Structure formats: structure tokens, C-alpha cells
């Protein structure tokens, strides 16, 4: 039997307490490129899910997540219009999905198959009732 280690639960932080960006594979894209992201906090996840009225997050929310949490490649507010109108949606969807996945510990495949909002809300509810 292998015991869970505390180091496996927490995201790595630098000397100033900032979360160190994590390499993530975009598993929904054919060539499976990698990016570096910082995860969303539980509070950020809960806030995003509570503001999402339908079964999924909206494009603007996903763009906010990409601008704030995708570190390599990095995007700024100056990129917002391009991400909203000129970016290939398959890429913005894949990046946002990867950030939600690493933040929640739920696989990208499960988020796609079962719906991002439904799966994350279920995990957040489980966390709150413990």
C-alpha cells in the first residue's frame, strides 16, 4: 500500500509563496502541445461556476482564465480582442480546459465527457460537505 504524501496535494510554490507554473499537455488537440499554467484557487473555481448560468462557462470567462493563468505562452489584456474574435476556438477551448483540469484535479477527458461545470460543481459540493 502506498500512502498519499502531503507534497502531492499542494501545488509547488516559490520562495515568495507564488504558485510555480505547471506544464500541462493539451490532450484535446491532435498534436498534444504543452503549455505552462498556474491553477485556479478553489475560491476562483467556485466563483466562476456560480456565475455560469448554463451548463458550461462562457467564452469571456474562459478568456479571463487564459489571460490570468496561462503563463507560457502568456497573454495580456491587449490580447483579449484577438482571443475573443480572431483566435482559433479549438485552441482557446483547449487552453481553458487544461487550466480547469489542473486546478480541479479532474482529467481533461472527464471534463469534456461529463461537462466542465457539472463535474467541477460536484467536486466543490463534495469538498464543502466534508
C-alpha positions in Angstrom: 0.0 0.0 0.0 1.2 3.5 -0.9 0.3 6.4 1.4 -0.6 9.8 0.0 2.1 12.4 0.6 1.3 15.9 1.5 3.5 17.2 -1.3 1.2 15.5 -3.8 -1.8 17.6 -2.6 -0.3 21.1 -2.8 0.9 23.0 -5.8 4.6 23.9 -5.6 5.4 27.4 -4.6 8.4 29.6 -5.0 10.2 31.4 -2.1 7.7 34.3 -2.2 4.7 31.9 -1.9 3.6 32.2 -5.5 2.4 29.0 -7.3 5.1 27.8 -9.7 3.6 27.4 -13.3 2.8 23.7 -14.1 3.4 22.1 -17.5 0.2 20.7 -18.9 -0.4 18.8 -22.1 -3.4 19.9 -24.2 -4.8 16.4 -24.6 -7.8 17.5 -26.7 -5.5 18.7 -29.5 -4.2 16.2 -32.1 -0.5 17.1 -31.7 -0.8 17.4 -27.9 1.3 20.6 -27.3 2.3 21.7 -23.9 1.7 25.0 -22.1 2.5 26.3 -18.6 -0.3 27.5 -16.3 -1.0 28.4 -12.8 -4.0 26.8 -11.3 -7.2 28.5 -10.2 -7.9 28.5 -6.4 -11.0 26.8 -5.0 -12.5 30.2 -4.5 -11.9 31.2 -8.1 -13.4 27.9 -9.3 -16.4 28.3 -7.1 -16.9 31.9 -8.2 -16.7 31.0 -11.9 -19.1 28.1 -11.5 -21.6 30.2 -9.6 -21.6 32.9 -12.3 -22.1 30.4 -15.1 -25.8 30.2 -15.8 -25.9 27.4 -18.3 -24.1 24.0 -18.4 -20.7 25.5 -19.2 -18.6 28.6 -18.7 -18.9 31.3 -21.3 -16.2 32.4 -23.8 -15.5 35.6 -21.9 -14.9 33.7 -18.7 -12.6 31.3 -20.5 -10.6 34.2 -21.9 -10.3 35.7 -18.4 -8.9 32.4 -17.2 -6.5 32.2 -20.1 -5.2 35.8 -19.6 -4.7 35.3 -15.9 -3.5 31.7 -15.7 -1.7 30.8 -18.9 1.9 31.6 -18.4 3.6 30.0 -21.5 2.5 31.2 -23.9 1.4 34.3 -22.0 -1.4 36.5 -22.9 -2.3 40.1 -21.7 -5.3 42.3 -21.8 -4.0 43.6 -25.1 -4.7 40.1 -26.5 -8.3 39.9 -25.3 -9.9 41.2 -28.5 -7.8 38.8 -30.6 -8.6 35.9 -28.3 -12.3 36.7 -28.5 -12.5 37.2 -32.2 -9.5 36.0 -34.2 -8.2 33.0 -32.2 -9.0 29.5 -33.4 -11.6 28.4 -30.9 -10.2 24.9 -30.7 -7.1 26.4 -29.1 -8.8 28.7 -26.6 -11.1 25.9 -25.6 -8.2 23.5 -25.1 -6.2 26.0 -23.0 -9.1 26.9 -20.8 -10.0 23.2 -20.3 -6.4 22.4 -19.3 -6.4 25.2 -16.7 -9.7 24.0 -15.3 -8.4 20.4 -15.3 -5.1 21.1 -13.4 -7.0 23.3 -11.0 -9.6 20.7 -10.1 -7.5 17.6 -10.4 -10.1 16.2 -12.9 -8.9 14.9 -16.2 -9.5 16.9 -19.4 -11.3 13.9 -20.9 -13.7 13.7 -17.9 -14.4 17.4 -18.1 -15.2 17.1 -21.8 -17.3 13.9 -21.5 -19.3 15.0 -18.5 -19.3 18.8 -18.8 -16.9 21.1 -17.1 -19.5 22.8 -14.9 -21.3 19.7 -13.7 -18.1 17.8 -12.8 -16.4 20.8 -11.0 -19.5 21.8 -9.1 -20.0 18.2 -7.9 -16.4 18.2 -6.6 -16.8 21.6 -4.9 -20.0 20.4 -3.2 -18.2 17.3 -2.0 -15.5 19.4 -0.6 -17.9 21.8 1.2 -19.9 18.9 2.8 -16.9 17.2 4.3 
